[in-house]
Amino acid sequence: MTKPLFDSFDEVSAKQWKQKIQFDLKGADYNEALIFKSLEGIDIKPFYNHEDLFEINNPVSHPSNWRNSIKIEVKEAEKGNRKAIKAIQKGAESIFFVVQKEEVNPKDLLQNITAETPLFIKTEFLSTSYINILNDIAKTKKLDIYLFTDIINRLASTGNWFKNLMEDHQALEEITKYPSLKGTLSIDISLYQNAGATMTQQLAYALAHANEYLNHFENKNKNPFKETKITFKVAVGGNYFFEIAKLRALRMLWSALASEYNVIEECFIMAFPSHRNKTILDYNVNMLRTTTECMSAILGGADTIYNIPYDDIYNLENDFGIRISLNQLLILKNESYFDLVENPASGSYYIEALTHQLAEHALTLFKNIEQGGGFLNQLKSGNIQRKIKESAQKEQELFDKEKIILTGSNKYQNTKEVIPEFQKTVFLEKKPRKTLLEPVITRRLSELLEKNL
């Protein structure tokens, strides 16, 4: 009888591997030469084996499939509807509408869209009457409509509530009562990633952010967390394996927090590529960046993924950019078969270890935030903003020193580069206005470099 292949090899312990490596280093310090210090405070070893999993129990739930989506910014209902119908015909499995004005008629916007296409809707305003219309449409047409309502994100990103703390929370309570909407609450943590927060901070802020809503609804007659999954909207950066681990850690952390409140422990994750590492210089490279970031989102277990066009930084929505961004996701699913294996990262020594460490670091930071009075108090005091600025500055310094490389931008520049015409505001503009608190400001790594060219 033939022996199994791996029985022919002796088991090698981590200690034996390390001794061999130390011998080959010929006197060089192992920790200095081979241990990578990440911005998350996690030391990355040169190898991982089964011993790294001895004390790790990562009960990560993972969706059995994922849907692609396409984001459409809506100023006029008819135009938004035409874009959606066209996208569905070209392979979009769901649609994410960002409604910018209350004058956009929901009936016209959702015309001819069937129940086969889930819809995600975010409004740039807070209106219970508008949501009531959406609820009626969902009931009549049997549509799956998920709302992205996040009043705390509004405060963090602009420095102001929609109206004020009391009225915003009253509106939120009203919105969560509509029975025909699949989901009404979301936590948008993409703001923190795009502002330069570390992954540890992003995860901790996600928990603390969600905890504010959990506390608010805990003693209410209707608690949306007991009836529907919470949605996290997550930006994915270019650190491939870390981003996979980040999404897996987010599910673990939410499950742990939700169990304390006796609410639904599963969450829904919508992921999309970050703007932070996107460039104007050699902008076609953005296609490569968004592809690997979508791969991280898939392997990390996002439920729905939308891609950003390669020219999203400087160009308005256009057919070519949108088509390419959707095709990237279609290729990953239909040609690269990224939908055939459930939880493909499970059992990877490196990713499992990263997931565990990110979750541990984030949990510690979350507890510190709660001891400091909670997320809103920390935000109002400016502590959250200060911490994000410090992390962003460290990352910026690494970019400036070419320790973080964006090809075509701070390294391997094209000397004959032709800067495209800008249809959007590309560089941060100061607009003095009165705010309740300092907003969290998003900024790309290559902004200063591009601005000085």
C-alpha positions, 0 to 999 in steps of 0.5 A: 500500500502506498504511503500518503505523500506528506507522510514521507516528510518529517514535521518541522517546527517553527523553532527549527525553521527559525534556527535554520533562518538564523544560521543562513543570516550569518550573524544578522539580527533576525528581528531587524532583518526579517520582521516587518513592522506594520502601521497596525502595530503588528509584527509580520514574520517571514513565515507562518505555520500550524503552530501560529493557529494553536491558540486561535479560534476564528469563527468567521462566517462567510457568505456563500456567494457575492454580488457585483454592484454599480454605483450611480449618483442621481441628480435626475430620476430619469437619467439615473433610471436609464443608467441602472437599466443599462447596467443591469443589461450589461451584467450588474447584479445589484444597483447602488443609488446615491440620491443627491436631491429630494426632488428626485422622484423615487417612482421614476428612478425605480421604473422598470427595475424588477425584484430580481435586482437588489437595490441599495439607496443612500440619500444625501438628505434625511427625509422620512417622507421620502423613505415612506415613498420608497417603502410603498414602492418596495411593498407594491413592486416586491423590491429588495431595497436596502437603505444606507442611513448613517447620521453619525457618518454625516456628523463625522464627515461634515462636522454637522448633523443633518439638522441636530442631534435630537431631530436626526435621531428621531428621524432615524427611529422613524426610518427604521420602522418601515416594514417593507425595507430590507435594511435601514441602518448602515455603518459607513467606515470608508470615511476613516480608511480614506482619511488615513486611519490604520486598519486597527482604527477602522475596525475599532471605530466601526465597533464604537460607531455601531455601539452608539446605535446599539445603545440608542436602540437598546431600550426602544420598542422597535430595535432594528438590530433584532430584525435585520442585519446591520450593513457595513460599508467598507473601503478596501486599500492596496495592502492585499492580505491585510485587507482580506483579514480586515473584513474577516476580523470585522465579522468576528468583532461585530458578532462578539459585540452583537452577542452582548446585546442579544441582536443578530450576530451576522452582518452585511458587508458592502465593499469597494476600492479606496480612493486613498491610493488612487492617482492622477499620474499614470491613472490607468494603473488605477485599474490594476489597483481596483482589481486587486482590491476587489479581489481582497474584498471577495476573499475577505467575504464581502456580500456585495462589491462595487468597483470605482472607475479608474478615472473616478478621481477626476472624471464625472460618470462616463460610459467607458469608465463605468463599463470597465469597472463593471467588467473587472468584477464580471471577469473575477466572477465569470472567468476567474471563478472567484465565486466557486470556493466558499471562505477560501482564506480559511486555514491560511496560517498567515491570514488567520494569524492576521485576522486574529491580531487585527481583531485583538488590537481593534478590540483593545482600542474599542475598549479604550474609546468606550472608557473615554466616553464612547465614539461621539464623545471622542469625536466631539473632543477631536480625539478621533480626528487627531488619531487619524491625522497622526496615522495618516501622517505616518503613512504619508511620510512612508509614501514621501520616502518611497517606502510605500510605492504607487507606480507612476506616481512617486516611483517610475514616473512617466516623463512625458505624462499628460495630465488629464482635464479635471471634471471634478474638484481633485485637490482639497479646497478650504471652504470655511464654514461653521461646524459643531466639530472638526470633520474627518477629512479624506485625502489621497496619498499622492495629492501633494505630489500631483499638486506641485507638478 
